[in-house]
Amino acid sequence: NDGNPCTTASTCQNGACIATENLDCDDGNACTNDGCDLVTGCVNQPNSNACTDDDPCTLGDTCNDGACQAGANPLPCDDGNLCTDDSCAPGVGCLFEPNQAPCDDGNACSTGDTCSAGSCKAGGLLTCDDNNSCTDDSCDAEQGCVFAANNEDCDDKNACTTADACQEGACLGASPLECDDGNVCTDDSCDPASGCVATANTAPCDDEDACTTGDQCEGGAC
């Protein structure tokens, strides 16, 4: 024994005790500074170094009283995908579980968008029908429904107009219906629902018989 606690395997050589190895004072703990005191032997002094507690869900782990303590900051597990529920499992790390939440697939022509298998899927297509024959209906992925005015023939539902045509998205009659029946014994008019109306009157008239006087309309005839 060479009297030095920091050496081992001492042997006698040429009449003297000689150490052949240094004492291994490594305790395998990253949170201690390992050394050897010539009086007491191994010394393992706690430190405040950065360390890892073997849990990937914590950040900023530091040594405290010789042990690795978890950091105050959790591992951010955000994949930026609304269709996954993000979490962190101790000893495993980030988990991104697909969900079935409502979402927006970025297409204005789709409806009922829902998450499926980690991505946003359309549930159906937007119906773009304004019930106006004077517009061409379509859908734009960015704007949604588009109703473009056309110049098609149409029916303005007014029996007193003719040559109806679309103009700036509305159906307009080009000219009024001619309702003159050439009979002085009828008052001629037009009903938007039914068209021309000839109403019998009692106006003076001429029955073209020179042998009669005081001619007058009756029942639509002279």
C-alpha positions as CSV (number, residue, x, y, z in Angstrom):
1,N,0.0,0.0,0.0
2,D,1.6,3.2,-1.1
3,G,-0.6,5.2,1.2
4,N,-2.4,7.1,-1.6
5,P,-6.1,6.5,-1.8
6,C,-6.2,7.6,-5.4
7,T,-4.0,4.8,-6.7
8,T,-4.6,1.0,-6.9
9,A,-2.6,-2.1,-7.8
10,S,0.5,-0.9,-5.9
11,T,3.5,-3.3,-6.1
12,C,7.0,-3.4,-4.6
13,Q,9.6,-2.4,-7.2
14,N,13.3,-2.1,-6.3
15,G,12.5,-1.9,-2.6
16,A,9.7,0.7,-3.0
17,C,5.9,0.5,-3.1
18,I,4.8,1.8,-6.5
19,A,1.2,2.4,-7.7
20,T,0.5,1.0,-11.2
21,E,-3.0,2.4,-11.7
22,N,-5.1,5.5,-10.8
23,L,-8.3,4.9,-8.9
24,D,-11.4,5.1,-11.2
25,C,-13.8,7.6,-9.6
26,D,-16.3,7.8,-12.4
27,D,-19.8,7.1,-10.9
28,G,-21.5,7.2,-14.2
29,N,-23.6,10.2,-13.2
30,A,-23.5,13.2,-15.5
31,C,-24.7,15.4,-12.6
32,T,-21.5,14.9,-10.5
33,N,-18.0,16.2,-11.1
34,D,-15.8,13.2,-10.3
35,G,-12.4,13.5,-8.7
36,C,-10.1,12.1,-6.1
37,D,-8.9,13.5,-2.8
38,L,-5.5,12.5,-1.6
39,V,-6.9,12.0,1.9
40,T,-10.4,10.7,1.4
41,G,-10.3,9.1,-2.0
42,C,-13.1,9.5,-4.6
43,V,-15.1,12.7,-4.5
44,N,-18.3,13.0,-6.6
45,Q,-19.5,16.6,-6.3
46,P,-23.0,17.5,-7.5
47,N,-23.0,20.1,-10.4
48,S,-25.6,22.2,-12.3
49,N,-24.8,21.1,-15.8
50,A,-27.3,20.6,-18.6
51,C,-28.4,17.0,-18.9
52,T,-31.1,14.8,-20.3
53,D,-33.7,13.0,-18.1
54,D,-34.4,10.5,-21.0
55,D,-37.9,12.0,-21.4
56,P,-38.2,13.6,-24.9
57,C,-41.2,15.6,-23.7
58,T,-39.1,18.0,-21.6
59,L,-36.6,20.6,-22.6
60,G,-33.9,22.4,-20.6
61,D,-33.2,19.6,-18.2
62,T,-30.5,20.5,-15.6
63,C,-28.7,18.8,-12.8
64,N,-29.8,19.4,-9.2
65,D,-28.5,17.7,-6.1
66,G,-26.7,15.1,-8.2
67,A,-29.8,14.2,-10.2
68,C,-31.2,15.3,-13.6
69,Q,-34.3,17.3,-13.2
70,A,-36.9,17.8,-16.0
71,G,-36.9,21.3,-17.5
72,A,-39.8,23.6,-17.2
73,N,-40.4,23.9,-20.9
74,P,-42.4,21.1,-22.6
75,L,-41.5,19.9,-26.0
76,P,-43.6,21.7,-28.6
77,C,-45.6,19.1,-30.6
78,D,-47.5,21.2,-33.1
79,D,-47.4,19.9,-36.7
80,G,-49.6,22.8,-37.9
81,N,-52.3,20.3,-39.1
82,L,-55.8,20.9,-37.7
83,C,-56.6,17.3,-38.6
84,T,-54.4,15.8,-36.0
85,D,-54.5,15.9,-32.2
86,D,-51.0,16.7,-31.0
87,S,-49.6,15.4,-27.8
88,C,-46.3,14.1,-26.2
89,A,-45.9,10.7,-24.6
90,P,-43.2,10.4,-21.9
91,G,-40.5,8.2,-23.2
92,V,-41.9,8.2,-26.7
93,G,-42.1,11.9,-27.9
94,C,-44.5,13.7,-30.1
95,L,-47.7,11.9,-31.2
96,F,-50.0,13.2,-34.0
97,E,-53.3,11.3,-33.9
98,P,-55.7,11.8,-36.8
99,N,-59.1,13.2,-35.8
100,Q,-62.5,13.9,-37.5
101,A,-62.8,17.6,-36.8
102,P,-64.6,20.0,-39.1
103,C,-62.1,21.8,-41.4
104,D,-61.7,23.9,-44.5
105,D,-60.0,22.3,-47.6
106,G,-59.5,25.8,-49.2
107,N,-62.0,25.1,-52.0
108,A,-65.0,27.4,-51.9
109,C,-66.9,24.9,-54.0
110,S,-66.9,22.2,-51.4
111,T,-69.2,21.7,-48.4
112,G,-69.1,19.7,-45.2
113,D,-65.3,19.5,-45.1
114,T,-64.2,17.0,-42.4
115,C,-60.8,15.6,-41.3
116,S,-60.1,12.0,-42.4
117,A,-56.8,10.1,-42.1
118,G,-55.0,13.3,-41.1
119,S,-56.1,15.5,-44.0
120,C,-59.2,17.7,-44.9
121,K,-61.7,16.0,-47.2
122,A,-64.7,17.6,-48.9
123,G,-68.1,16.2,-47.9
124,G,-69.9,17.5,-51.1
125,L,-70.1,20.1,-53.7
126,L,-71.7,23.6,-53.4
127,T,-75.0,23.9,-55.4
128,C,-74.9,27.1,-57.4
129,D,-78.4,27.5,-58.8
130,D,-80.0,31.0,-58.5
131,N,-83.1,29.8,-60.4
132,N,-82.5,32.6,-62.9
133,S,-82.5,31.5,-66.6
134,C,-80.7,34.8,-67.4
135,T,-77.5,33.7,-65.6
136,D,-75.0,30.9,-66.4
137,D,-74.3,29.4,-63.0
138,S,-70.9,28.0,-62.1
139,C,-68.5,27.7,-59.2
140,D,-65.0,29.1,-58.8
141,A,-62.6,27.4,-56.3
142,E,-61.5,30.7,-54.9
143,Q,-64.7,32.8,-55.1
144,G,-67.5,30.3,-54.8
145,C,-70.7,30.6,-56.8
146,V,-70.6,32.8,-59.9
147,F,-73.7,33.9,-61.7
148,A,-72.7,35.4,-65.1
149,A,-75.4,37.3,-67.1
150,N,-76.3,35.8,-70.5
151,N,-78.3,37.0,-73.6
152,E,-80.6,34.0,-73.9
153,D,-84.3,34.0,-74.9
154,C,-86.6,33.9,-71.9
155,D,-90.1,34.4,-70.6
156,D,-90.8,37.4,-68.3
157,K,-94.1,35.9,-67.2
158,N,-95.9,38.9,-68.7
159,A,-98.4,37.9,-71.5
160,C,-98.5,41.6,-72.6
161,T,-94.9,41.6,-73.8
162,T,-93.2,40.0,-76.8
163,A,-89.6,39.1,-77.9
164,D,-88.5,38.6,-74.3
165,A,-84.7,38.4,-73.9
166,C,-82.2,38.4,-71.1
167,Q,-80.5,41.7,-70.3
168,E,-77.9,42.1,-67.5
169,G,-79.3,39.1,-65.7
170,A,-83.0,40.0,-66.0
171,C,-85.7,39.0,-68.4
172,L,-87.2,42.0,-70.3
173,G,-89.9,42.2,-72.9
174,A,-88.8,44.1,-76.0
175,S,-92.2,45.4,-77.2
176,P,-95.9,45.4,-76.0
177,L,-98.4,42.8,-77.4
178,E,-100.7,44.3,-80.1
179,C,-104.3,43.8,-78.9
180,D,-106.3,45.8,-81.5
181,D,-109.0,43.4,-82.9
182,G,-110.3,46.1,-85.3
183,N,-113.7,46.0,-83.8
184,V,-115.1,49.4,-82.5
185,C,-117.6,47.5,-80.4
186,T,-114.9,46.1,-78.1
187,D,-112.6,47.9,-75.7
188,D,-109.2,46.3,-76.2
189,S,-106.7,45.9,-73.3
190,C,-104.1,43.4,-72.1
191,D,-104.0,41.4,-68.9
192,P,-100.4,40.4,-67.9
193,A,-101.7,37.0,-66.8
194,S,-103.8,36.1,-69.7
195,G,-103.0,38.4,-72.6
196,C,-105.3,40.4,-74.8
197,V,-108.8,41.1,-73.5
198,A,-111.7,42.4,-75.8
199,T,-114.5,43.8,-73.6
200,A,-117.9,44.5,-75.4
201,N,-119.1,48.1,-75.2
202,T,-122.2,50.1,-76.1
203,A,-120.5,52.7,-78.3
204,P,-122.2,54.3,-81.3
205,C,-121.4,52.6,-84.5
206,D,-122.2,52.1,-88.1
207,D,-123.7,48.8,-89.2
208,E,-123.1,49.9,-92.8
209,D,-126.9,49.6,-93.5
210,A,-128.1,53.0,-94.9
211,C,-131.7,52.0,-93.9
212,T,-131.0,52.0,-90.2
213,T,-130.4,54.8,-87.7
214,G,-129.1,55.1,-84.2
215,D,-126.8,52.2,-84.6
216,Q,-125.2,51.1,-81.3
217,C,-122.8,48.4,-80.2
218,E,-124.3,45.4,-78.3
219,G,-122.7,42.2,-77.4
220,G,-119.5,43.1,-79.3
221,A,-121.4,43.7,-82.5
222,C,-123.0,46.8,-84.2
